[in-house]
Amino acid sequence: MSREPTSHPKPKTFWEDQGDFLPFSRPSISEEAIQEVVDCLRSGWITTGPRVAQFEADLSTFVGAPHVLSLTSATAGLYLSLQAIGLQPGDEVITTPLTFVATLNVIACLGAKPVLVDIDPHTYNMDLDQIEARITPKTKAIMPVHFAGLPVDMDRLNKIAEHHGLRVIEDAAHAIGSTLNGRQIGSFGDVQVFSFHATKTMTTGEGGAIATRDFELAKRLAVLRFHGIDRPAWDRFSKKGSLHYDVITPATKSNITDLQAAIGIHQLRALDTLIGKRRALVERYQEKLGNRPYLTLPPSGDKRFGHSWHIFAPCVNESEMGMDRDTLMKRLKELNIGTGLHYLPAHLYSCYQDAFGYRPGDFPAAEAIGQRILSLPLFPDMTHGDQDRVIDALETLFFEAKNS
Ligand SMILES: *Cc1c(COP(=O)(O)O)cnc(C)c1O
């Protein structure tokens, strides 16, 4: 029996429940995406299937990579990529301390050592001049992070890696839609891992994707993504699928569902527009905050770098502002302005101090930025009115502190 969809009163949004609170990030999900999810639910196929296949094909076209594998998160993507290149316990991977801890966690979870190099204070990305001194016979890979969506100079980094025979796994969690010399991140180099977490530049709720030009690696990743089985599930359950499969390695599972892909397909179609809105808002921040003594604005890179502005993260000048970063975040929250903290340097978390002996002072540039950085609200549907509230709040706190 077929039933007409019952009509519901329009549900209140999560943000309506938050009153006047302006979050630092909020997803922009189109009506088309919502309809695609509903269509998927009604279609009778809700796990990995035709919509995932379409999403991967669309991603492959957008980023310009021959092989794209979607999966449950960037964390899963980084982990499986390291596994797929054959990272062994005791190996070393070179990365940056100014990143989300997932970058280090995946290395340590595989029994390897995250070997860190400090950041370049002009880009907040890893300082390429410091990499070669950290390479040892145990080094297997370099994992750069395109911080905030500003690409690392991959032409230079890839040359260093090639010279030393190292794999390069780019943590591109911030960098979907970023470009270097006009080329999409994902269209060149070794392996790129994107995140589609709800606060990222495009989202599937949770999700991620790996891009690579290495066919053999892509084949291994496809197997590692799904129980070590040598072919996709929806082949088997559909009419044309075969009865048996082989398991060629023990593995866990990290496949995304067609429900997530339904969102992703439309996020990707809108991505250029969404990034355009971010860029326009950033320009407005730069215009209005560029001459304020209490902030140092984030690096935007020269004309080689197509910055996608996943976050807009200035540094607080404590003495001018009359308060430190944490106090400023607290005061802004009292004024109903949300901020993000990207990031406290990862080497200072207790498990990294305990397991690898990292200490305060090891990476002074990352620590100096990590102490002062905060992410101001930035999302595509943010209005000029929203943005003015942020700027006014900063000005109010600055003048209050100055006159007290
Ligand atoms: C968000 C993020 C990740 C993890 O992404 P998930 O999709 O949430 O697993 C990894 N690295 C960086 C730099 C990130 O910002």
Ligand as a Chemical Component Dictionary entry (heavy atoms), coordinates in Angstrom:
data_LIG
# 
_chem_comp.id                   LIG 
_chem_comp.type                 NON-POLYMER 
_chem_comp.pdbx_formal_charge   0 
_chem_comp.three_letter_code    LIG 
# 
loop_
_chem_comp_atom.comp_id 
_chem_comp_atom.atom_id 
_chem_comp_atom.alt_atom_id 
_chem_comp_atom.type_symbol 
_chem_comp_atom.charge 
_chem_comp_atom.model_Cartn_x 
_chem_comp_atom.model_Cartn_y 
_chem_comp_atom.model_Cartn_z 
_chem_comp_atom.pdbx_ordinal 
LIG C1 C1 C 0 38.945 17.661 10.597 1  
LIG C2 C2 C 0 40.373 17.269 10.443 2  
LIG C3 C3 C 0 40.776 15.935 10.395 3  
LIG C4 C4 C 0 39.835 14.817 10.643 4  
LIG O1 O1 O 0 38.753 14.819 9.790  5  
LIG P1 P1 P 0 37.521 13.848 10.116 6  
LIG O2 O2 O 0 36.781 13.779 8.830  7  
LIG O3 O3 O 0 36.728 14.509 11.201 8  
LIG O4 O4 O 0 38.088 12.552 10.537 9  
LIG C5 C5 C 0 42.104 15.650 10.168 10 
LIG N1 N1 N 0 43.013 16.633 10.009 11 
LIG C6 C6 C 0 42.669 17.923 10.066 12 
LIG C7 C7 C 0 43.719 18.964 9.844  13 
LIG C8 C8 C 0 41.338 18.284 10.306 14 
LIG O5 O5 O 0 40.999 19.574 10.391 15 
# 
loop_
_chem_comp_bond.comp_id 
_chem_comp_bond.atom_id_1 
_chem_comp_bond.atom_id_2 
_chem_comp_bond.value_order 
_chem_comp_bond.pdbx_ordinal 
LIG C1 C2 SING 1  
LIG C2 C3 SING 2  
LIG C2 C8 DOUB 3  
LIG C3 C4 SING 4  
LIG C3 C5 DOUB 5  
LIG C4 O1 SING 6  
LIG O1 P1 SING 7  
LIG P1 O2 DOUB 8  
LIG P1 O3 SING 9  
LIG P1 O4 SING 10 
LIG C5 N1 SING 11 
LIG N1 C6 DOUB 12 
LIG C6 C7 SING 13 
LIG C6 C8 SING 14 
LIG C8 O5 SING 15 
# 
